[in-house]
Amino acid sequence: MASRRTALITGGGRNIGRACVLGLAEDGFDVVLNGSSDRVACEKVAQEAQKLGARTLVVMGDVGQAEDCRRIADAAIQQFGAVDVLINNAALRPNKPFLEMSEAEWRRIISVDLDAAVWLSRACLPGMLNKGWGRIVNFTGMNAIHGHAGRTPVSVAKHGVWGLTKALAMEFGPKSITTNAISPGPIAPDTPEANASSQARAQTVARVPLGRMGTPVEVAAAARLLVSEAGAYINGQMIQVNGGAET
């Protein structure tokens, strides 16, 4: 990389977000981590990234609020000059029957799982346009492919993210800004409870031809490709990292 670039990763304090932060730090990016509440976790990941040679910035905020999205992006731009790579990872995935959901609950999930990607993209794209280079990576998931009983707003939001991805790819591709999506399959969280066995976990694994759940690092590997020079000709695509689970 001729000069250091900066990546902004939402939900960067754990799991896939953490793996993306550390992977991009290893690849030579400076990283801006966003979390909604657990600053301690974000600061710990930032320290890990610093050991890999990255300059870091932690900006807490609720990406479900447009003003927070702008504030997060502005802090990153003020610190590093621009956001070259935006990874929209933060999401809510609650289970609740469709007919029991309140309007406020619906709006909250849509705001975090879909609107945040819109507001952050709008905040970061001007800097990418000025540089004539940029990468946006959104996360969809199997909820966007299959639908999911009890997660209607998540499915709706993730379908919207896929539409946003394709539209931005068409509009900004001519400016050397690529936009792609990653659809993770069953991924084990990087927390102690991930090793707990359960009937639900066994049923999940049974649907995966590889016979196991994936890891955050394996998902982050796809993000690392998409934001690299080697991935420059990948645009408007959804990469599925799911062990071959039926789609």
Secondary structure, 3 states (H helix, E strand, C coil): CCCCCEEEEECCCCHHHHHHHHHHHHCCCEEEEEECCCHHHHHHHHHHHHHCCCCEEEEECCCCCHHHHHHHHHHHHHHHCCCCEEEECCCCCCCCCHHHCCHHHHHHHHHHHHHHHHHHHHHHHHHHHHHCCEEEEEECCHHHHHCCCCCHHHHHHHHHHHHHHHHHHHHHHHHCEEEEEEEECCECCCCHHHHCCCHHHHHHHHCCCCCCCECHHHHHHHHHHHCCHHHCCCCCCEEEECCCCCC
